[in-house]
Amino acid sequence: MANTYSQLDIHCVFAVKGRENIITANFRDELHRYMSGVLKKDGSFPLAVNGWKDHIHTFFELPAAMAVSDQMRMLKATSSKWINDNNLVKGRPYRTCFFAQIISLLPYGRPAGTRHNSL
């Protein structure tokens, strides 16, 4: 649609199977960089990828034509393959579920007139 603007800022969290501490320091940062690259390749804009030994946080701008579930399926499958190809963890490291929320960066609590004046 012409002259349409959309900015969907998504925060997703997903865990490894059994919440085991398998995302170790020796590859954690490289995994996060790899996942940022996957998001870019898929058309999303990564704002942050981080996590700990048993879970990962992603924060990204999602294209309007893509479903969150599709992006997460691709991200988890691609990074799981990268983990296995590099012999870092055996099998599928992630749980099948994830948590997602849209983050609003606009002050919607104010009256419309004042909200739009500040944009």
C-alpha positions in Angstrom: 0.0 0.0 0.0 1.5 3.4 -1.0 2.5 5.8 1.8 2.1 3.3 4.5 4.5 3.2 7.5 4.8 0.4 9.9 7.3 -0.1 12.8 6.8 -3.3 14.8 9.4 -3.5 17.5 9.3 -7.1 18.8 10.9 -8.5 22.0 11.2 -12.3 21.9 12.6 -14.7 24.5 13.2 -18.4 24.1 14.9 -21.0 26.2 17.0 -24.1 25.6 15.5 -27.5 26.2 15.3 -28.3 29.9 16.7 -24.8 30.7 20.1 -26.4 30.7 23.1 -24.1 30.7 24.4 -25.0 27.3 25.0 -21.6 25.7 28.4 -21.2 27.1 30.8 -18.2 27.1 33.1 -19.8 24.5 30.5 -19.3 21.7 27.7 -17.1 23.2 28.8 -13.8 21.7 29.4 -15.3 18.3 26.0 -16.9 18.4 24.4 -13.6 19.2 26.2 -12.0 16.2 25.2 -14.8 14.0 21.5 -14.4 15.0 21.7 -10.7 14.3 22.9 -11.5 10.8 20.0 -14.0 10.3 17.5 -11.3 11.3 19.1 -8.9 8.8 19.1 -11.5 6.0 15.4 -12.2 6.7 14.5 -8.5 6.3 14.2 -7.7 10.0 16.3 -5.0 11.7 18.1 -6.3 14.8 18.1 -3.8 17.7 19.6 -6.2 20.3 20.4 -9.9 20.6 21.6 -11.1 24.0 21.0 -13.8 26.6 22.5 -16.1 29.0 23.4 -19.8 29.4 19.8 -21.0 29.2 17.9 -18.4 27.1 18.1 -15.8 24.4 16.5 -12.4 24.1 16.0 -10.8 20.7 14.7 -7.3 20.0 14.1 -6.4 16.4 12.0 -4.4 14.0 9.7 -6.9 12.1 8.7 -6.2 8.5 4.9 -5.7 8.3 4.5 -8.5 5.8 6.1 -11.1 8.1 4.6 -13.0 11.0 6.5 -13.1 14.3 6.1 -16.9 14.4 7.7 -17.2 10.9 10.7 -15.0 11.9 11.2 -17.0 15.1 10.9 -20.3 13.3 13.6 -19.2 10.8 15.8 -17.7 13.5 15.7 -20.7 15.8 16.1 -23.3 12.9 19.0 -21.4 11.3 20.9 -20.8 14.6 20.3 -24.4 15.7 21.8 -25.6 12.5 24.8 -23.2 13.0 25.2 -24.6 16.6 25.2 -28.2 15.3 27.4 -27.6 12.3 30.0 -26.2 14.6 29.7 -29.1 17.0 28.8 -26.8 19.9 25.8 -28.7 21.2 24.3 -32.0 20.0 20.7 -32.1 18.8 18.1 -29.4 18.8 19.1 -26.9 21.5 15.9 -24.9 21.8 12.4 -25.5 23.2 9.7 -25.2 20.6 7.9 -22.3 22.3 8.8 -18.6 22.6 7.5 -15.5 24.3 6.9 -12.4 22.1 5.6 -8.9 22.9 5.3 -5.7 20.8 7.2 -2.8 22.4 5.6 0.6 22.0 8.0 3.4 21.8 5.2 6.0 21.4 3.6 7.8 24.4 0.0 6.6 23.9 -1.2 7.6 27.3 -1.4 11.3 26.4 -4.2 13.0 24.5 -3.8 12.6 20.7 -3.2 16.3 20.1 -0.2 16.5 22.5 1.1 13.1 21.4 1.2 14.1 17.8 2.8 17.5 18.5 5.9 15.8 20.1 6.5 13.4 17.1 
